[in-house]
């Protein structure tokens, strides 16, 4: 079997999902695609269950916050095909204060804690998650601390202004 | 009293079904329990000695590294990575350096790559020594632990010779090392290659065919390859289930493709297999170090960092006397070096599995977003579900063989 490369992988995805999927870049030899939120579960299921691709190893789920964009949150999935030795990065853009996305725990059980961590730090609601609680922060915390609007240190301190540190 | 005694007969349980004491007991294992080897908690419900269900609570030493990293320049993030898996800090350091080098497209000289390989493999051995030694202690055999811990001490002496620190090493810089290995370091590495194999053999002789050890570990917490992949496992515990996924082979970094070594795999994925896989990995690491030493001998001497003055801090004495060095020092410290706008994911084979760094960079002074893919965090989530139905003492061994490091769990 020929080695699957990014171009072939992209052809296969775009012929299957058409408008729902957009290629962003393949920098550092890692194909990065943007998927509409409604199509994320079909795309991930296809990646895992397709007999040729076999992306069986969910490496990571995380999020990035872009407060200046209209769709402020980006959920990032890294999936690895151990058999073909190829990785793919799947992104979903979300908007709103409490953005919602279906859970990937239906596809990989290992997504459980990764999604809990993402919820804990960014407040992303993973619909259908079996146990969506905070995982690293205390339960009664009210903010989602990795969002950009929350400062690292107490903003009322006068001795540690960012400008003194060239930040 | 006599009434009670008549109840106890060999073929009859002491407690009947309608016994008021058949309720489940809730037991806290941790947060500070010797068996957890770190600060995390499991609340289990037990029926006698058998676990019915469990809930893991983690986050006791959460230090918000990802948030801190968004406010620090690249070279100041290295000490943060030390504190992830503190049993093998150099692997984290170098994983981070390689991520930045990938982003900045820095070419690393071969000699530096081999030096990194040596340090990373020593760290892997140190980590596996801890895990297998403690596994022995948890089964009740203390002496094996003492034999191998002495060798771990020797590895730390090598680190001390290379970078001055022992546990949280902050070893290396972006672009290479802060200084060359000195002669004592090379001599100590060679001495280690001589003295460790007999110790490891002795350690394995104590355990491998030990009947008590086998009965405590064989068949315990057996995991199939499908389950392990479903839970995104990686590293030695995944290989113990029979999946030969090793990033050193799959996506070679640091010239690992030039080295000749085997990837040991298990069959049943139980505690015994994990123990055996880790032992064999230590032997393979020794082979890699030997090859790296002979490769270094063929490389030009004295090269210990890449030629990237924009990112590699110049020696301090030059900063005071040399104009160029002063400019670069200023630019690096004040964060005025041009960096590309890109996102990069780089994974290294950590001692516990795939240690990944997802770096989103917007060209500024600090990372826009840095996410650590921590193997312990991902591996450990299966612990509570798989403990159901297990004896409490077996669950402790299972936890021990997963090698959960609290620092890596919580980040």
Interface residues (C-beta under 8 A of the other chain):
Chain A: X27 X28 X30 X32 X56 X57 X58 X59 X60 X62 X64 X65 X76 X78 X82 X85 X87 X89 X108 X109 X110 X111 X112 X113 X114 X117 X121 X134 X135 X136 X137 X138 X145 X146 X152 X166 X167
Chain B: X58 X59 X62 X64 X66 X67 X68 X70 X71 X102 X229 X230 X231 X232 X233 X234 X243 X245 X250 X251 X334 X335 X342 X343 X344 X345 X347 X354 X356 X358 X360 X365 X366 X368 X369 X371 X373 X377 X378 X381 X382 X410 X411
